[in-house]
Amino acid sequence: MYLRFEETSGATCADSSGFGHTGTASGNFTRNVATGIAGFDIGITLGGTTSDFVSVPSAAALTVTGPVTYMAVIKPASLPAAGTIIDRGSDSSSAFGYGMVLFNTGVVRLTDVEFARTYSATVAGAISAGSLYLVVLTCIPNGGAFTAYVNGALNNTGVSAGFPIPGGVTQPLHIGVSDARGTLVQAFPGLIDEAAIFDKIISQSDVSALWAARNTAASSGGKGILKPPPPGLVGKSPGAPQRNPKPRPKPRPHPLPPPVTPPPTVEPGERVDGELKRKDDE
């Protein structure tokens, strides 16, 4: 999933990953909000209540339980006690859904909705109200390594919570709020752009390259920092192979035999190879 929020009006939020995870904005939102950075272009501003969000229909491919990367450009109007940037919700039997959440300490965490399990996190004070940030959180859940990046630079590393990321999520994916078993909580106030989920760990060099492209992407072929979207954007069922078929070689034409030149027609009385042809030679 990769929502660029390029639309200048309306509620539809197209998925640029090519996998059809189209979002719909609800409540108090504003389109065509300039980010002030060419590569990020425009985003969507949410009003900061639990009625103001973007929802994406639930799909198995959006529930990544293995290595995962969450990414978004944010410009918070204020630092809420907890404001959700991207949320995958919780399954039907547990409140431990998870998402990318901004806290009033300036920390962004990939965490469950009850904040008991941290899968990835920036350091405290990494985010301030009124400023624009590219935040990238990666993790290998269930005790694996995590990394956090802010504006292309490594911000924090550590070990993720010793729990798996919940599977079996049936609620829609939300941007701007969390879904705790059907109850919307933890609204985010401010601008969100370039919201993406990868079913892989994005490397530090990849993150640095994305940030470096922020001022050049628009002039080199389109809006958004990921143009075209890189491999690993979520869209297929988890574990589904993504194969690139080998091109078949073009058939080689068979060589044609050389043309056969018929012998010349010689009339009687003409010389052939220096000899006179006679009528009785016929």
Secondary structure, 3 states (H helix, E strand, C coil): CEECCCCCCCCEECECCCCCCCEEEECCEEEEEECCCCCCCEEEEEECCCCCEEEECCCHHHCCCCCEEEEEEEEECCCCCEEEEEEEECECCCCCCEEEEEECCCCEEEEECCCCCEEEECCCCCCCCCCCEEEEEEECCCCCEEEEEECCEEEEEEECCCCCCCCCECCCEEECCEEECCEEECCCEEEEEEEEEECCCCCHHHHHHHHHHHHCCHHHCCCCCCCCCCCCECCCCCCCCCCCCCCCCCCCCCCCCCCCCCCCCCCCCCEECCEECCHHHC
